[in-house]
Structures are given as structure tokens and as C-alpha cells.
Amino acid sequence: MSGGAWTVAAVAGVTAAYALVSRRLAPTPVSSAIVFTGCGILLGPAVLDLVSLGPDAEPIMVLLEAALTLVLFTDAMTVRRRDLTSGGFLPRRLLGIGLLLSIVAGWLLAWPLLPGLTMAELALLGVILAPTDAALGKSAMSDPRVPALVRQGLNVESGLNDGMVLPFFVVALAAIPGTSYAAEGAAGTFWRALVLSTVLGLLVGGIGGRLLGAARARGWVTKEWRQVYVLAVAVASYELAVVVDGSGFIAAWVAGFACGHALRHAPAAAEERAEERAGRDDTPEFAENLGGLLASISLLLFGAVLLGPALEHLTWQIVVYALLSLTVVRMVPVALSLLGSGLRAPTVAYIGWFGPRGLASVVLGLLMVEEHVPGTELMGRVVAVTVALSVLLHGVSAPAFAERYGRWYRRADETAPEGLRESRTVPEVTGRRRLGRLDKPAD
């Protein structure tokens, strides 16, 4: 068998094996991210050498970019305005204040620990490691014992911050000599990567959503093809932006917002409108599940081709920065952003801890490699170790911490004279299934 055939067979085998025991593992600390990343290390060059990067890394990059595109599109598509208005002070603070502070903190803490990198490269590293991934701490955001305000706040934050860091990523790359964005110049980067990509995303997503809404209202589209249609809109928005040398990820993220908004304001059949009001609208389900599957496979490839080799070149500086990235860089900005919010200290600590790094950091890190950033080798190792520690620490701690925090919340809420701020009612976020609904036990 060729190397490519071994890679496909290994990935298929791990995916099938996990699927068979997925329900059994769902309530345990052994998350899908741990399984796929661990199997990636085992199957990679560091151990069995069944999965390797090979001379052509394009297929792996295509898979990773497809996974992030679908995640960006479906996350944005399922976020509603009410998620940021009715009880939305938590995600607004985390995104408007905490995210920016995390980027700055990651930038500044990298300076003494990672000598040899320029200030622009350090800033790029801070951006790459800023977005969070809800899938890595899923039980922390699905356990019904955790108050809805906290669960939904973390869910909305992780659904939006990966898209929000993209402009910062583009700007940081433009400041590094030798990258394609630097060659484009500040004006070209602004118009193509930011403005043009945003406009294309609005057009493709808005028109696509309106067309689907009109077809649903007339009963022209079946349930199955309605789900496939969403996938086509996501891919179209990405590819059109790439054709004009823009940012496909920014376009896909914006298109998700536009498509979701258009669908929610389009006329629909009475039965479908009732399903949407009840939170059972499954239009983005296929794209969400496909994105979740590709994300899991991406973690396997990450473990094989990035993490395995990185573990062979560990230094104490890399490990220390990775730990600081998961703690200080996340928790201090969260605490500062929630000052005066009325949330208790255990809640702030819980929110601060559950900022796992995952797919977005991996893909942005590989895009950095494609741009031939001078400090790529060291920065790539830092990203790999940080994501790996996050997969392990957040995955293992999520069930236990959710249970412990849930017990504290129940006792505190019962004894508080006027109730806790955490008890505030918030609207349910209806989307983000990712191979199973986020807010319900796995079936």
C-alpha cells in the first residue's frame, strides 16, 4: 500500500472505532479530541509512521481549511442578535474586552520567553492562540447543572471569537516582511482581505439565505437538500473570496451571519416556522456535523504531523509559555472583563479556565507556515504544544469541574437572599450540534 492509502485507512479506522464507543465515552473525561489527537501521535512518524506529511501537504491543508470554513459558517449562522442582547452581557464582555486583552497578554508574555522572534511575530502568535474551541470542553458547556447564563455565554463566545481574530491575523501577517500580505501592502490587504471579503460574504450569504427562504416558503426544497444547500453556500463564499485574493475564512464567517439572518426573516411554511421557534430547525445540521467530523480528523492529523515532531524538540520556554497561554493569558483578561458584572468568583474562575484552544489555532498556525514567516519553526512548536495541553487538560477537567461548579451554584443560589446574577434567564442557543446537540446528553 502507498503512504496515502495507509493514511486514509488509518484515519478511517480510528474514526470508525471511536464512533462505535462514542456514547460510552461521552460522559467520561476521555473526549473525542483526546482520542483523535492521541491516535494521531501513535500513527504518526514519532511512533508507527503510518500517517505522515509527505512531500505534498496540500490535501491536509484542504481538509483543515474545509473544517474551519464549515465551523466558522455554521457558528455564525446559528448566533442570533438576542444572544448578545437578552442576557448577552457575558459574551459581549468576553468578546469586546477579554479577547483583545488575551491577544495583548499573549503577545507580551511571549517576548521574554521566546527570544529571537520579532514583535510582529510575537503579536501573530498571540492572535493564533487567542480563539477558543467549544468542542474541546463540550461537557463544560452542556452540563445542565451549570447555569444557562454561563453555558450560553461560553458557547456564543467560542462561536464568534475564531472569526473575530481573523482581521487581527491578517494585519499581523501584513506587518511581517516576506508574507503575501506584506507584499500586497497595507492598502491592498485592507481592501482585499478585509473589505472585499466582507462584502462577498454578505452578498453570498444574504442572497443564498433569501433564496433558500423563498424555496422553503413555497415547499420546493426537501429537508435533506436544504441541509446540503447550506454546505454549498459556505463553500461558495470561501472560494469566491479566494478567487479575488481575499480571505476565504472572513468571507465564510460573514456569510454565515448573513445567511442565518436572511433565513430567520424569510417567510416559511407553518410547520417549519413552528420547528424554528421550538429550536428544532435542522437546516445547518449536515454542515455542522460534517464540520465536526472534519475537525476531529484534523486533530488526528495535527497529532501525527505537527505535535509528534514538536514533542521531540521541547524546551522549558515552550512548555512554560503554553501553560501561561492556557491560564494567565486567558484567565486574567476574563477576570478584568467581568469586573463589575455581579458574577461570583467561582463563576469567573470557571469561565476563565474553559477557554480551550483547538481547530482555529491549528489552521491559523498552518497558514502561518504557508506564509513562510521567519519564526515559523519555533512558533509552530508553541502552537502545537499549547493545543495539545489544552486538549488534555480541558478535556479531562471538563466533567469534574462542571459537576463541582454545578454543586456550588445550586447551594449558593439557594442561600442567596435575592438570587445570583448567574440565575438570570437567557435564550437558548439552538444550533452548534457538532455530532450531537450541545445542550443535551449524547444519544
N, C-alpha and C positions, 0 to 999 in steps of 0.2 A: 504494500500500500504506500502511496505517496504521503508526504508530510501533510499536505492539505486534507487528504482523506482521513488520516489519523486525527487531525484536529476536529473535523466535523463529527467523526464518530465519538470522540471523547466528549465533546460538548453535548451531543445528543444523549449520550449515556448518562451523564451527570444530570441533565435536565429531566430525563425520564425517571431516574432513580429518586430525585427529590420530589417529583410530582406524586409518586406512589406513597410517600410518607409525609406529605405536606400537612395534612390535617393532624397527624400525630405529633409533628414538631411545632405546630402553630402556638400552643400555649407554653412552650419551653423556651429557655434562653438561647437555644440554637436557631438563629434566624436564617432565612434563605441567603442573606448576604454573607453570613459566616460560612455556610456550606459551600456556596459557589466560589468565594474567594479562596477558601482553604483548598478546595479541589483544584483551583487554578494553580496554586503553588505546587501541589503534588504532581499535576500533569505537565507543568512547565519545565524549562531547561534546568532548573535548580534540582529537580528530582528525577522524574521519569522521562522528561524531554519528549512527550507526545504532542504538546502544543507549544509552538514557538512562533516568533515574529516572522522569521523567514526574510528573504530578500525583498518581498513586496508586502508592505504593511497596508496597502490601500483597502483590501477587504475588511480588515479590522477597523480602520478608520470609518469606513462607510457604515458599519454596524453601530459603532459608538455614536456617530453623528445622527443616525436614524433614531436611536434610542432617545437621545437628548431632545431631538426635534419633537418627537411624539410626547415626551414628558412636558416640555415647555408648552406645547399647543394645548394639550388636554388639561393641564393645571390651570392655565389662563382661561380656558373655555368654561370651566366649572366654577370660577370665582365670580361672585355677584357683588354688585355695589353694596348691598346690605351687609355683606361680610365685613366691610370696612366702615360701616356707619352704625348699624344697630349692634352695640356691644363690641364694636371693632376697634376700641382704643388700644387693645393689646397688639394686634398685628400692625396698626398704624405706628405705634411707638417702636416696635421691633424692626420694622422696615424703614421708617423715616429717620430714626436716630440710631438704633442698635446696629444696623447693617453698616452704616457709614463709619461708626466708631470701631467696628470689628475690622474693617479694611485698614483703617489707620493704625490700630493696635497691632495687627499682623505685620504691617509694614515696618513699624518702629522696633518691634521686638526682634525682627529678623536681622536688623542692622548689626548688633553686636555678636550675634550667634552665627551668622553666615557671611564671614568676610570674603571679599573677592567679587561680590555681586554689586552692581551699580544701584543707585537709589531707584531708578526706573524699574530694574529687575526685581528689587525688593517690593516695590509697590505692586508689580504684577503678581508676585507670589501672594501678597495679602489679598488681592482680588480673587485669585483662583481658589483660595481656601476659605472664602467668606460664605458662599451659599451653603445651605443645609439641605438634607435629603430626608424626607419624612419616612421613606421606605426602610431606612436603617434602624429607626426606633419606632416601628409601627405600633407596637403594643403600648408604648408610652402615650400615643395619641388615639388609641382605640379602646382602652380600658374604661368601662362606664363608671368606675369608681373615681376617676379623675374628673373634676368639674368640667362641664361643657365649655365654659369660657376659655379654659386653658387648652383643652383639646382642639377646639376650633381655631384658637389663636395661633398655636403652633402649626396647625395644618395650613392655614392661609399663608402664614409667613413662609413656610417651606415651598409653597406653591408659587410664590411670587419672587422670592429673593434670587433664585437662579436666573430669572430673566432680568431682574434689576441690575445685576452685576455686569451684564454684557456690555453696556456702554463704557463702564469703567475698564473692562478688559480691553476693549478696542482702543481706548485712549492711552492706556498703559503701553500697549504694543506700539502705538504710533510714536511714543517717546523713546523707543529703543532702536538705535541705528541698525539697519540691515534687514528689518522686517518689511513685509509688503505694505503694511500700513504706514510705516515711516517713509517708504518710497512714494506712497500716494500723497503724502503731505497732510498737514493739519486740515486744510480746507477740503481736500478730496476725501479724507477719512470721515469728516463731519457730514458731508453731503451724501456720500455713497453708503457708508456703513451705518450711519445713524438716521439721517432724514429720509433718504430714498428707501431704505429697508423698512422703515416705519410706515411710509406711505403705501408701499406694496403690500405690507401685511394688513393694513386697514382695508385696502381695496379687495384683496383676495378673500380675506376672512369675512368682510361685510357683505360682499356680493355672494360669496358661497353660502353664508348663513341665510340670506334673504331667499336665494333660490331653493334651498332645502326647506325653508319655512313655507314657501308657496307650494312646493310639491307635497309637503305633509298635509297642508290645509285642503288640498284637492284629492288627497288619497292616492297620489300617483306613485309613492315610493314605499317599498316594503320595509319592515323593521330591519332586516338583515342588510339591505343595500343602504339604508340610512346610516348605519354604523360604518360601512365601507366608505361612504361619501366623505365622512369626517376625516378619515385617513387620507383621502385624495386631496382635500383642501390643505391639510397640514403639509403634505409633500410638495404641493404646488407652490405654496407660499415660500417654502425654503428654497426650492430650486430657482424660482424666478429671481429671488434676491441674489443667489449665487451667479446667475447669468449676467447680471449687471455689476458684478464685483462688489456687491453689498454683503451684509451679514445675514445669512440664512436663518440663524438662530433668533436674531432680533425680529426678523420678519415673521417667523413661525409663532413667536411669543405674542406679538401684537395681533396676528391673525386669529389666535385663539380667543383673545378678548373680543375682537370684532365679530367673530362667528358666534360665540356664545350670546353676546348682546343681541345680535340680529335674530337668532332663533327664539330667544325669550320674548321678543317683542313682535314676533310674526304670528299671524293667525294660525291656529291649529285645530284639528278635529277635536271634538269634545272629549273623547276617550284619552287622547294624548295630552290634552291640557290638564285633565284630572291626574294623570300619571305624573306630570311635571310638578304640579302643586304638592303631590304626596311624596315627592323626592324619588320617584321611580323612573325618571326619564333615563333610558339606557342608550341614548344616541351616541355618546362618546365611549361607550363601554369597550367596543372592539379595539379602538385605538389605544385606550388606557391599558387594557390587558396586554396588547402587543408591545406597547412601550415598556410595561413592567417585565415582560419576558425578555425583551432585548436588553433591558437594564441588568437583569440577573446574569444573562450570558456575558454582558460586558464586564461584570465583576469577575467572572471566571477568567476571561482573557486578561483582565487587569492583574489578577493574581499570578497568571502564568508569565506574561511578557514584561510586566513592569515591577511588580512587587518582589517576585522571586529574585531577579538580579539586584534590586535595590537592597535587599537584606544582606547580600554579600559584601556591601560597601557601607555598612552602617558606621556612623560616628556618633559620639555623645552629643555633639551640637545638633545633629538631625533629630535625634530622639527627644532632646530637651525642647526643641522648637515645636515638634509635633505635639508633645504633651501640653505645652503652653497654648498652642493653637486651639486645642480642644477644651481648655479650661479658662485661662486668663483672657485670651483673645475673644472668647465667646461670652464668658460669664460676667466679666466686668462691664462691657458695653451693655449687656442686657440689664444688669442692676442699675446702671446710670440711666438707661432709657425708661425704666419703670419707677424712678423716683417720683413720689407724689401720686402714684396710681392707686394707692389704697390696698395693694396686694400684700399679703403677708410674706415674711422672709422665706418660709419653706416653698411657697409658690414661685417666688423669684428664683430660688436655687434650682427648683425643678425645671423651670423654663430655661434657665441658663445652661444647665447640663445637657438638655436634649437639643443640641444643635449639631447633629451628626453630619459628617462630610461624606459625599458619595459620588454619584454619577456625574454631576456638573463639574466637580473638581477634576475628575479623571479626564473628561473630554476636553476641558479647557487646558489641562496640562499637556495633553497630546497635541492640541492645536498650537500650543507654545513650542513644542518640538518641531512641528511642521514649519513654523516661522523662523527656525534657526536662531533662536535667542542665544546669545553667547553663554549665558549661565545655565543652559538647559539641563546639563547633566546633574548638577547639584540640586537645582530646583525640582527636577523630576523625581529625584530620590526623596526630597522633603514631602512632596505631594503624595507619593506612593506610601510612605510610612505613616503620614497623617491619616490618610483614608483608611489604611489597614488597621491602625489603632482605633479609629472611630468605629469601623465595622465590628471589631471585637468588643470594645468597652461599652459602646452604646447598645449593641445587640444583646450582650449578656446582662447588662444592668436594667434594661427596659422593663421586663416583667416584675422584677423585685422592687424597683423604685416606684413603679406605678402602683403596686399594691400598698407599699408603705406610705406613699404620699396620699393615696386614697383613704387610708385609715385615719391619717392625721386630719384630712379635710373633713371627714364625717364627724369626728369628735369636735373639732374647732367650730364647725358650723352649728352643731347642736348647742354649744355653750355660749356662742356669741350672742349678746343681747339683741342686736339688730341684724344679725346675719353677716356673712362675709361678702366682700366685693366679688370674690370668686364665684359666689352663688348666682350672680346675675344671669338671667336668661339670654341666650344668644341663638340666632337662627342656625339651623343645621346646614353644614356644607354637604351638598348632596352628591358631589362627584368624587373623584380620586379613588377609584376602586382598586386599581393595581393588583389584579388577580385576587379579588375579594374586597368587599366593602370595608372602608377604613373604620367605620364606627360600629361594626357588628362582628361577632365571633366568626371565625372561618368556618365555612360549611363544607 
